[in-house]
Amino acid sequence: MPQSTNEHYEARVKRVHDAISLKRPDRVPILSAGCYFFYKYAGLTFGEAMYDYKKSAGALIKAMKKFQWDMAPSVALPSGPLMELFGLTQFKWPGFDLPDESFFQFIEGEYMTGEEYGDLLADPEGFTIRKLMPRLSRLLEPFADLPPAHWTSNGLAVMMTFGRLAGDPTFAKILEALQKVGAEMNKYNECRAKYIEDMKDEGFPMVAAPHSNSPYDFITDFLRGMRGIMLDMYRHPDQLLEVIDLYTPMMIENALAAYKASGNPRVFMPLHRGAGGFMSNEQFAKFYWPSLKKIFLALIDAGLIPMPFFEGDYTPRLEFLAELPKGKVLGNFHVVDLKKFKEILGETMCFRGNVPPSLLIAGSPQKVKDYVKMLIDMFADNGGLIIDGGSGIPYESKQENVEAMTEAVFEYGVCG
């Protein structure tokens, strides 16, 4: 008797969770959170996907129905209209200041100076509102003129301060713009919610909904930049550690709130600057690992599944990852020594990945199938394998290579 879509949905969740738990599933799962190729498959540019939410969702649904993977990606691109309304300064994106075929770009910079650590630590909320927000959004530039919160510590002060702001033409324009933001955000969220329901109706669960970061990565990505934070490890080490401690509970809180809203226990965690080449093992042990491990354990204790994407070469960090509980973390590896992973983490962590982008873009279907078979032969003995691209499925991937990756899973990945 054919399975219903709900039975397919539950079977896919079980298959993925069995693999994460190092139990042998009925078949090696295949999924990807970064399926930019799916837009290409549906004939959609990034610019169209960022500005037309329905087309973006439709492209992913079309591709999932074709490839029949085990979990569906989230709507992977941010909203172009919302980015425009806010006037974001940390990004360039297609449909606005890049060609439609381009991918959106992050503009790295020092959005907080090294001398401002003390200001952030002394008043995190005030510094964020009056310093960071105006630097990150042209719409919110007038927030730099907001008074400190302690000026509004009684009812009359609140009335006078916010009454003055409400009558200020500059802030009146912000309020008018925020009404447009609210309407667009509602439209975006409604489309996302419908996409999730439509995927569920087709029998596909979402890969992840909650999101978290390494505090070190959050600081280097959004505040100090790579150069800045590397210097900070020498010039401002104590303050850097204090800010890492400041952000650690926030990372946990954000993930738990997203889980509460979505019901999805799988937490996506892109990790950018902890790989070999960015810092020594001694620096990793001091600045990166303690806070990240604390987040992993807090999420696990809450019944969630951390799904870190280890960008770069994580071979030098495998001994640290061996400290994590068995069968509780799904590690998506971009670059790693496979034999060392098997030796050190084979009985601890499910391996997700890592079909190289070079193979998917420039290789042959047979070479892709051979690589997938090698992964299955190496890792699927204890169930601890999920097939994915080494860095998602690139937009430039050949369709025949994505099809070959999929066929190899269904051909070689059935567990006896």
N, C-alpha and C positions, 0 to 999 in steps of 0.2 A: 504493500500500500504506500503510495507516495507521501512524503513528509509534507506537513503544512509549513507555511512560512515561519510560524512561531516555533515549530520543531527545528527547522533549519537554524533559526536565531539561537535557540538554546544549545543546539549541537555545536555551533561555532564558538559560542562563549566557553562551553566546556572544553572544546579542543584546545583553545588558546590557554585557558587557565590550567589545564592538565600539563601542558608543555612548560608553563612558567613554574609549576610546582614540581617539575622533574618527574612527572608521571608519563607513561607512554600513552599518547592520544591515539585515536583511530588513524590519524594521518598527520604528518608534519604540517602545521599551519603556515599560511602565507598572508602577509598583510604589509601595509606601509602607511605611516602617518603623512609622509611627504610625497603625494602622488601627483606632482605637477604634470607628469606625462598624461594624466587623465584628461587635462584640459586640451592638450594637443590632440589626443585621440578623438575628442568630440569636436575638433575644429574651432576651438576657442582660444583667443589670445589672452594674455594676463590682464591687459587693459580691460577687455570685455568682462572677464571674470571678476575683476575688482569693482566694476561699476554696475553690473547686472547680476544681482544675487540669484535670481531664478535660473539664469543661464549657467551660473557657476555650479549651483546645486544639481541642475539637470545633467551637466557634463559628468559629474562624479557618479551619479546614479546610473547613467548610460554605461560608463566604464565598469562599474561593479557588476552590473548585470551581464556584461560580456565576459569578464575575467573570473567572476565567482570566487573572489578571495574571501578570507574568513572574517575580516573586520573592515569597516569603511573608514576612510579618512575624514576628519573634520573638514568643514569648509575652510580650506587651508590659507586663504588670502584675506587680508584685512579689507575694510571698506574704503574704497577710493573716495566716495563723497564725504565720509566722516573725516578722513585725513585732510581733505580740502577745507572743510568747515573749520577745523581746528588750526589749520595752517601749520602742520607739524614740521619742525625744522630738522629732525633726526632722520628723515627719509626723503627719497625721491621715488616716484612710482609711475607706472605706465598709465596712460590716459590723462596725465596731468603735466609732468615735466620730463617724462621718458616716453619713447615710442611704445605703442601698444604691445609689441612683441617682447619687450624687455621685462625682466623680473624686477620687483621693487627692491630698492637698495637702501641699506642702512648707512648713515653718514656718521662714522665714528669721530668722536672728538672729546675734549675735556669740558664737559658741561658743568662740572664742579672742579674748582682748582684744589690743589693739594693743601693750600692754606685755609680752605673752608671746612676741613674735617671738624674743627672745633665748633664752628657755627652749626653744622648738622647735628653733632652730638648734643649740643646745648639745647636745641629746639628743633627736633626732627620735623614736626608738622609745619611749624612756621617757615623753616628753611625750604621745605618742599613747595609750599604754596607761594611764598614771596620771592624765592630765588630760582628754583628748578622749573616750575610750571611756566613762568614767563620766558625762560630760555628754550623750552621745548615746544611751545605753541604760540604762534603770532596772535591768535585770538585772545590768549590769556596774558599777554604782555602787561596790561594794566594792573595785574595782580601784584606787580612789584611795588605798587604804591599803597597796598593794603596795610592798615596799621597792625602792629603786633597783637596777638590774641589777648595779652594781659591788659591791653587798653580797654577791652570790652568785658571787664570782669564784674560789672553790675548792670542791672536792668536799664538804667538811664543811659549808660554808656553804649550799651547794645543798640538802643533806640536811636541815639544821636548818630552813632557811627554808620549804621546800616541805612538810616534815613538819608544821610548825606550821600552815601554811595548810590542809593536808588535814584536820587535826583541828579546825579552826575551824568551828563550825556555820554561820556565814554563807557561807563558801566551799563547805561541803558542799552547801548549797542551790543554789549556782551550778552545781556539778558535776552535781547531779541535774537541774537545768533544762537544762543543756547536752546531756544525754542525750536529752531530748525534742526539743531543737533539731536534734540529729544525725538523729534518726529522721524528723523533718519535712523536713529538707533533703534526705535521701535520696529521700523520696517526691516532693518537688518536682522534683529533678533527673531522676528516672526518668521523670516525666511529660513534662518538657521533651525528654529524649532520644527518647522515643517519638513526640512531636509532630514532631520533625525527621525521623525515619524515615518516619512516616506521610505527611508532606508530600512527601518524596522519592519514596515509592511512588506518589503522585499526579502526580509529574513537576514538583514545585515546589522550587527551591532557596531557602535562607534569604537574606533581604536582607543580614544581617550577623550576626556572632557576637561578634568582638572589639569592645572598647569602649575609647575613650580620651577624654581631656579636654585642654583648654587649662589649663596650670597656674594661670594667672590666674583662670580660671573656677572651678577646683577650690577655690582659696582664698576667692573671694568667695561661692561657693555654700555651702560646708560649714564654713568657719572664721570669716570676718570679716563676711559680709553685704555688701550693696551699699553702704550708707552707710559702713561701716567701711573697706572697701578704697578707696573714693574719697578718704577722708581720709588713708589710709595713703600714697597717691601723693604727698602733700605732707608728712605728718608723719613717715613711716617709709619713705622711698623706697628707701634702700639695703638695709634689712632685707627689704622686700617683694621686691626683686630677688633677694636671696639665697635666700629661700624658693621663689621661682619656679624658680631654678636647682636647688634641692634636689628639687623635685617633677618636673622635666622628665624625667630618666631613669626615674623611676617610672612615668610615663605610657606611655613607650615599652615598658618591661619588661612592664607589665600587658597591653598589646595583643599583644605577641609571645607571651606565655604563653597568652592566650586563643586565638590563632591555632594554636599548637601543639596545644592541646586539641581544637579544633573542626575544623581544616583549612579554615576559611572565611577567605579573604584580605581580605574587605571589612570595614573598621573604621568603626563608627559613632562620630561625634564631635559631640555637641551643644555648640554654642558660644553662650553666653548673654550675655556682657557686653562683647563686642568691637565691637558695632554702633555706627553713628553715633548720637550722643545720649548715650552712656555715657562717652565720652572723646574727646579731640581726636586728630587724626592724629599729632601729636607724642607724645602719651601712648601711643597705639597702637604707635608705632614703638619706644618705650622699654620698655613694660611687657607688651605682649601679643604682638606679632608675632614677635620673635626666638625665643622658646621654642616657639611654635606652629609656626613654619617649621621649626625643628629637628626637631620631632616628625613633621611631614609628610615631611621628607626621610629620616628614619630608617626610617619605615614603608615608604616607596617603595623605599629601598635593600634592604629585607628582602623585596621582592616583594609587598607588601600594597597595598591600595587605600584610601586615606583617603576617607571619606564624611562630610565635615563638614556639619552642619546649621547654616547661618548664620542665627541668629535675629535679628530686627530688620533695620534698613536697613543693608545692606553696600555701598551705592553709594560711600560715601567711602573704602572699603578696596580697591576693585578694583585700583588700581595696585600695592598690596602683593601681592595674589594673582597678579598677572601674573609675579611672580618664580618661581613654581612650574614644575616641568617640564611639558612639553606632554603631554596625554592620560594623566595619571597620577592625577588627583583628580576625584572626582564631587562637585560643589558643589550642595547642596540649599539653595535660597535662599527665605527667607520673604518679604522685601521687597527689591527692587533695581530700579534703572532698567534696563529690559530693553535699550534701545538702547545705553546705555553699556556694559552687560555684553557685548553683541555686539561692540561696537567694541574693547573693551580685552581681553576674555577669550575671544572667539569662536573663536580658533584655539589656545587653550591649555587650556580646561577645559570638560568636559561640563556642561551646565546641567540641573539636576534641579528640577522644580517646575512652576510655582508657582501652581496654580489656587487663587484666594483662598478662605479659609474663608467669607467673606461670600457668595460665589457658591454654594458647595456647600450652605450652610445656608439662604440666603434668596433665591437667584437662581432662574432658570428653566432647564430642561434646554437650551433653545436657546442661552441666554447662556453656559452652561457649554461647550457644543460650540463656540460661536464663539471662546471664549477658548483652548480647546485647539487649534483650527485656527490661531489667530494664533501660538501658540507653535511649532507645527510649521512654519508658513510662515517664521518668523523664524530658527529654530535648526536645523532638521533637514537643512539643505543639506549640512553636513559630517558628519552623523551624531551631532553632539554634543548630544543631547536625550534626557531621560527624563522622562516625565510623572508628576507626583505632586501632592499638595495643597501649598499654600503652607506649611502647618504640619501635615502629615499629613492624615488624613481625619477631621474632627471627628465626635464621637459624634452631634451634632445634625444632621448632613448629611441632606438628603432622599435617599431611595433612588433616586428618578428622576434626581437630579442626579449621583449616583455612577455610575449606569448610563449617563447621557449622556456623562460624562467617558470612560468605558471605550469606549463605542461610537465616540466621535470618534477615539480612537487607532486602532481597527481600521478605521475608514472612511477617515481622512485620513493615517494614519501609515505606510502601506505604502510602502517605498522602491523606486523603480523602478531 
